[in-house]
Amino acid sequence: ALEGYEHYMQKEIAEQVDALSTCMNGRIDLAGSRVVLGGLSNYLRDLARVKRIILTGCGTAWHAGLIGEYLFEQLARIPAEVEYASEFRYRNPIIEDGTIVIAISQSGETADTLAAIEQAKDRGAPVFGLVNVVGSTIARTTDAGVYLRVGPEIGVASTKAFTAQVTVLTMLAIELGRRRHLSQSDAHGLLEDMLNLPEKIAKALKLSEEIKRIAKANIDQPNWLFLGRGLNYPVGLEGALKLKEISYIHAEGLPAAEMKHGPIALISEGMPAVFVATQSSNYDKIIGNIEEVRARGGRTIVIASEGDEQIADYADHLIKVPEVREPLQPVVNVIPLQLLAYHAAVLKDYDVDKPRNLAKSVTVE
Ligand code: F6R
């Protein structure tokens, strides 16, 4: 079933081109500037009126949820926050009328996420699922939901499920936005760009050899930082998690501006700092953050937009990715980070698909 690939993770990274097409298939009505999510169709009217959205999940699904939080706020102007399922389940959360919960899970079997769903249901909140595995426990226990449709994910490190989770959250944020304040032309532009995502991902996948060289040049460094601002902050968190879990290299993801509140003390000569610095409203700010790290001897690995001519001056290693509208950029930006982790693990000769101490589906607490 590897179909010529060496590892499932490698195959699943490559599959994202088709997987995202399948995920979006029939769900984007470009002419009408609308999104059609069959599983939620009876609920969308009410969803557009909610006062608050709580997103929940674990690990990579939580990272997708953080992107969802930013997008619901930005595109739909609905207050949203993401909660770790493992924390949410044991708190005494305030869930008022008008709050809904969205649970995100590839497997649909994660014990903490299930318990968070039960907690929300006990308090009377409608719960919706973003799940990959059809008929899984979470798919069955939620009131309604959207399937990711990316096919089986075998590698323990989640890749195509993550980009699909972000894609579904983006579609949902656009549709809720349309029902609230988002203009038809803004929605149209975003949806048009979404349909181009598979092609942009295909382009980003071509960076693989270049990224392998960067991994090789830095493989002996024991500590890495992943930094971004805005939507690129959760992308950095995801990059750090991928590197940790399969290559056993210590990595930390942070909002870039938090560096000066402590972590910048860590920077020593040659320490890799991966900046996710594609075009955005806070581009100038992140350039400042890159300079601060470089001035202290950090080795900067910068992910930037294809058209960016000025950033080369700030990067020890530069990775240029195709540009899409800012709210959609996370799906493209995470590709080089998935590849970086993959190549690092292969270089270290680790079991990429079955990292130590980890299980694909975490059904115990
Ligand atoms: C990371 C990873 C885990 C899962 C987490 C949630 O690559 O795979 O962090 O994302 O255990 O799993 P699901 O999505 O199955 O609930």
Boltz pocket constraint, residues with backbone or C-beta under 6 A from the ligand:
constraints:
  - pocket:
      binder: B
      contacts: [[A, 57], [A, 58], [A, 59], [A, 60], [A, 61], [A, 104], [A, 105], [A, 106], [A, 107], [A, 108], [A, 109], [A, 110], [A, 113], [A, 156], [A, 157], [A, 158], [A, 159], [A, 241], [A, 242], [A, 245], [A, 359], [A, 360], [A, 361], [A, 362]]
      max_distance: 6.0
